[in-house]
């Protein structure tokens, strides 16, 4: 790895903790057998009011539905609360699951602040060659609203 950035103390403070460990931005846990699981990225967390919502948790719930073939969750800007969880859903062939059905399915399994609040149905979820969801592509496909610029 590396010891740090030469001559850039600010970058070093942001990138390394007090013990010298690199802050990767990954959200992880270690199970009872000592195995490390990387489950999400801190930068990908949805900031709903004062809460942080991991998209991967909501995606796991969505994937558990027999009506859903694939799904991805992204933050959607919402002025009153900061961001809301928005789901992109690929229906199973023949499924008639609705936006309300998707929201109810998730709401019955998660804390109230984690609920899906917007749904878009798509034909496929864009992914990298490694299978990682390309969230920025989803945001651009849906034509996310521009963030307002404050006047000076």
KANORTA-V956438 format. One record per residue. PSI is psi in degrees with one decimal (none if undefined). BURIAL is 1 if it has 16 or more other ideal C-beta (glycine too) atoms within 10 Angstrom, else 0. D_FIRST is the distance of its C-alpha to the first C-alpha in Angstrom with 1 decimal. Layout:
{{PSI BURIAL D_FIRST} {PSI BURIAL D_FIRST}}
//
This chain:
{{-135.6 0 0.0} {164.1 0 3.8} {-18.3 0 7.1} {-175.5 0 9.0} {127.7 0 11.6} {123.1 0 14.1} {15.9 0 17.5} {80.2 0 16.9} {-36.5 0 17.6} {-45.1 0 18.7} {-37.2 0 15.5} {-41.1 0 13.6} {-38.4 0 16.4} {-28.6 0 16.1} {-20.8 1 12.4} {144.4 1 12.0} {-178.4 0 14.7} {-25.0 0 16.7} {2.8 0 14.9} {5.7 0 11.4} {138.5 0 10.5} {130.3 0 9.0} {103.1 0 12.3} {-22.2 0 12.0} {6.4 0 15.7} {143.9 0 16.5} {117.0 1 19.7} {167.6 0 19.6} {157.9 0 21.9} {127.8 0 22.1} {-179.8 0 25.5} {-18.0 0 27.8} {2.4 0 26.5} {8.3 0 22.9} {136.9 0 21.7} {130.8 0 19.2} {123.6 0 20.6} {118.6 0 19.1} {-17.9 0 22.3} {178.3 1 21.8} {138.1 1 20.0} {-36.5 0 20.9} {-19.9 0 21.6} {-0.3 1 24.0} {141.9 1 26.0} {129.6 1 29.6} {94.6 0 31.0} {113.2 1 34.6} {-124.5 0 36.5} {6.4 0 34.5} {153.2 0 32.9} {125.9 0 29.7} {118.2 1 30.4} {121.5 1 27.8} {-35.1 1 29.0} {-34.0 1 27.8} {-43.8 1 30.3} {-35.0 1 33.1} {-38.0 1 32.2} {-41.9 0 32.6} {-46.2 1 36.0} {-41.8 1 37.0} {-20.1 0 36.1} {-9.9 0 38.3} {131.8 1 41.4} {-12.8 0 43.5} {-11.4 1 44.5} {126.4 1 40.9} {-41.8 0 39.3} {159.1 1 36.0} {156.1 1 34.8} {149.8 1 32.2} {135.4 1 32.1} {162.4 1 31.1} {137.4 1 31.8} {124.7 1 35.1} {135.2 0 36.0} {117.4 0 39.0} {-45.2 0 40.4} {-31.1 0 41.8} {-3.8 0 38.8} {-74.3 0 35.8} {151.8 1 34.8} {150.5 1 36.4} {125.2 1 35.1} {130.3 1 36.3} {136.1 1 36.5} {124.6 1 36.7} {133.8 1 38.7} {116.9 1 39.7} {150.7 1 43.0} {149.7 0 43.9} {130.0 0 46.7} {-8.2 0 49.9} {143.7 1 48.4} {20.0 0 50.1} {135.9 1 47.7} {172.4 0 48.0} {-46.1 0 45.8} {-39.8 0 47.6} {-43.4 1 47.1} {-48.1 1 43.4} {-42.3 1 43.2} {-40.9 0 45.5} {-45.7 1 43.7} {-43.8 1 40.4} {-31.7 0 42.3} {-7.8 0 43.9} {-4.0 1 40.5} {167.4 0 38.4} {151.8 0 38.8} {-36.3 0 40.9} {-12.6 0 38.1} {-1.4 1 36.1} {144.1 1 39.0} {131.3 1 38.8} {-2.4 1 40.9} {140.1 1 41.0} {138.6 1 41.0} {134.8 1 41.1} {131.8 0 42.0} {164.3 1 40.3} {-28.3 0 40.6} {159.4 0 37.0} {121.9 1 33.5} {131.5 1 31.2} {154.1 0 28.1} {173.8 0 25.3} {-27.1 0 25.3} {-1.7 0 23.0} {5.9 0 25.6} {136.0 0 23.9} {131.3 1 26.7} {83.7 0 26.8} {-35.4 1 27.9} {-35.5 0 28.2} {-40.6 0 30.6} {-44.0 1 32.7} {-40.7 1 33.0} {-33.4 0 34.2} {-40.7 0 36.5} {-3.3 0 38.2} {63.5 0 38.5} {145.7 0 37.1} {146.0 0 39.0} {147.1 0 37.7} {128.5 0 36.5} {144.3 0 39.4} {127.2 0 38.9} {149.6 0 40.4} {143.2 0 43.0} {none 0 42.5}}
//
